[in-house]
């Protein structure tokens, strides 16, 4: 396979990822509202552990597991940052 084709494939995947990440952030916004109404903290360590365990179980190729889990750790950290920003605006 040629480099140009691989890059086109990555560009397509990136486009799909952006759409999915945006959908995820809509849900994060809904979580902010719920947590504010219920007086819950932004960080839920138990939930984050569950997510990382689930992600690990979904990864088909073990060589990618730690990298994908790290990406999800970062994703959840950015989601927490967003939640804190929204709370600060209110």
C-alpha positions, 0 to 999 in steps of 0.5 A: 500500500502506498503512503498517500493511500494510507494517509487518505485512510487516516484522513477518513478515520479522523473525519469519523472520529471528529464526528463521534467526539463531537457527539460524545461532547454533547453527552458530556454537556448533558452530564454537566447539567445532571451533576450540577443538579445533583450536586455531584463532583466532576470526577468519578474515579469509579466510572473512569476505571470502568471505562478503561476496563471496558476499553481494554476488553474491546481492543482486539489487538493486544499491542494497541491496548495500552496506547488506546487506554492512554488515549481514553485517559486523555479523552476523559481528562479533557472531558473533565476540563470541559465540565469544569469550564462549564461549571465556572461559567455558571 
